[in-house]
Amino acid sequence: MYLFKKSADLQAFLADYRSRNRQIGFVPTMGALHKGHLSLLHASQDTAHVTVCSIFVNPTQFNESADLQHYPRTPGRDIDLLHNAGCDILFMPEVEEVYPAEYEVPVPDVALGHLAEVMEGEHRPGHFEGVMQVVLRLLSLVQPDFLFMGQKDYQQLTIIREMIRQLSLEVELVGCPTLREPDGLAMSSRNVRLSPEDRSRALAISQTLAEAGSWAAALSPGEIQEKALNALREAGLVPEYFKLADAENLQLVDTFEAGREVIACVAARAGEVRLIDNRVIYPG
Ligand code: AMP
């Protein structure tokens, strides 16, 4: 595995692949890697000739400085994991490399409308501007043919799809399924920060999402939201939202309709740690 810290070195190296018509797959991450991240790497290895992973904790997408400060960082372990998983190229830039002092990296001019106003957009002001800013910057450095991102961050995936569409970027976005622990908890870098008690409380998130699917036969979306929020509170979590949305465009729904897939998205705090998860609860 080649490890690059400077974008100029990475670009020079990739130019050679590109000139030989090798297709490049790209997996951007913030490190503290787990099997969910590796599943994106494997999806890229199955699709492209060469895979670039990046590890960069992007400061501009954190709306709480404590969250940025406490974000887990395990670079040595991450390098070993990627090397052992057969990753071709790892890009690990410093902040100055992604956001050079010489010029301002723009926040992409993309009209997101309600996509950025609901759920994570409402609860994490500025978050998606930071996500779009870093993803567009990394895409311009790597210029991949394929971009692999997880459905775990469903709203992020939807927004990046919209950014690619509006800016007519020549990259194919591949959404990959959420990997879970054997008990159902969605894998997340933040899970390592959970105390044993909060780790067992956090299970209520995936359990409630699974139950919400069975409630859809008898209850309305509003009733499901209410019941789910109560279940999360009873489990000792502090939910921020539990919303039901059209899986295509993230419009919030108040009825179930044939032909419209509905996804439930949740954010809840287990102690200090904020977790998100989602699940399709009405297949349409
Ligand atoms: P992060 O390092 O948290 O920014 O995540 C990097 C990429 O990994 C994003 O595209 C995430 O959606 C994806 N990802 C995070 N957790 C999982 C998971 N449990 N299963 C699959 N993909 C994931």
Residues whose N, C-alpha, C, O or C-beta is under 5 A from the ligand:
A	BS01	AMP	P28 T29 M30 G31 G36 H37 F148 M149 G150 Q151 K152 D153 C176 P177 T178 L179 A186 M187 S188
